[in-house]
Amino acid sequence: MVFDFKEVLKYCSELMITEKPDWITCHEVRHEDLAYRLLEFNAEGKNDGTPVFIIPPQAGHHSCIADFGSPAQSLVQTCIRTTGNSVYAMEWKNSVRLNETIDDLVLYLDVCVEKAGGKVHLIGLCQGGWLATIYAAIYPDKVASLLVGAAPIDFRAGKSKVHEFVDRIPMKGYEMMVRSGGGFLRGDVMLSGWKLTSPYERYVEDYVNLWENIRDHGKLERAKKFRTWYEYTQNISGKWYLQAVQELFKKNRLIHGTLRVLHRNVDLARITCPVAMIAGEKDDITPFEQVYALGDHVTTPESHMFRRIIPKSGHIGVFMRTDSQSHWAEALEFVTSRPAVPKNREREIIAA
């Protein structure tokens, strides 16, 4: 094969174009707000069982990471194949509400759960994991099971690159970033922050790997598809972002039971449903200790808990690598096959 340098330049220039990524699985919009869209997948072929509800992270990227790349990589399609039920997902929009708080995020989610039938198997990915956990603690009767992937629950556990930024930057620094974005944390600023957690990999190694595989069109197309998702950014509300940095990342209030949401303390002991915790072996953003901490604070019986560390997986790979999907399928089969906590026991816990 002749090495065409012009083709290389053309391909590299295409990588710089940030097209809007999209979901790969057919879906219908069931509800829409200024902050999000509620999508339903598998509406035609659904069983009558409890639907699955996926909360993607709000971390500056597009929500379609839950349905990315190819059918073999798609968590949405894994959920459809495993349960046969409807699968719902929130698509977070570019933020336009200055005063949005964590309370608002929980209320958005509650509206969507009601639209989905009132009770769901709830999946939270990355930052969507702490939101899913907060929701399950406030509305335990609406969550049939809780699955979290690469999700920080104990924000101070393990060795995380995020700790380094949180510990080094005072709140005034985060407030300045929000002010510079006119009250929002700009998506491109968040992207730069993520890249700086692994600067050599993002600014050197990624491009070296691209160069070494320049003749492999399959790998180039996969790289381009991923780059389309990774480089496309969205703003998030500065108010709830600062609240999360202060209350969750710095003070770790979720794990201590002192986080106030909707005028009440978020008590993880109110969670009694089956729980699955999935982490990546090589995840240096959210190490497994942060994810597994959930199991130490819920009241779910040990027999109803599923834990899994995916070998060789980094942070994003937990939900979008092809070889991660079998672990999600196993987790879903586990939690959906477990009987609910007896109603009298559940009432005791919720009333406590």
C-alpha angles and dihedrals in degrees: 000000000000114000106235109201092188089057089053092052091047092051094047091051090052089055089061092059109095105208117179110264120223143197115274097208122078112254146163127231106238099176137002136198135169088264104042151355123233111221127195122203127191092021093151100046100036125137121222093257129115110290125241117239121199123200110195119202125268097221103131095282134098118273094234090091082097090063103031141156107338138358089261090058098041118109088193090059092044088056092049093048093046101045106018087217133118114285120209128192135182116232107204114215130215102284118255101162113092097192099048112139136183086264088062092050090054091048091049089053092049092053089052095047089053090050088051092055105280100276129057147168096250122214120188120191121202107311088006086065096068089045091051090048093050090049093049090051093050097040105026093157090062096054118078091182138351123223122181126187124195086339124155110231100150098037094193100049124107128359112305132171088218088064089062092057095041093049096044099044117067120218089259088065092054091045090053091053090053093047090051088055093053093254096323133091101239116231094228089055090052090048091053089050093052091049092050091058086069105017099164093049095047100040101033117010096049090057094043089054089048091052093048091053097039092121094051104087093186092057091043092055092048090049091049092049092050092045090053089058096039099049097043107093139191132196122241131205112277093212099061090036091058089044090054093047093049102036101032111023099033105028097026091216096161093067092041093053093238100107110118116215125163090357096303139089113259104239113190090196087075088071108096102154125104110286132204123193119193124183139169122247092221098035107132093171097059110011118204092256090067091051098042091051087081090072091057094059108037123085093228112130114254089241088063096053126097122195126183136168110198109223117244092358123140125202103285091034090068090077106021109036116105093230091051094065096075089058091052090048090052091048092050092048089050099051096040092052095052118097118240121259108269110271095238091053091046091052091051092054096044092047094048 
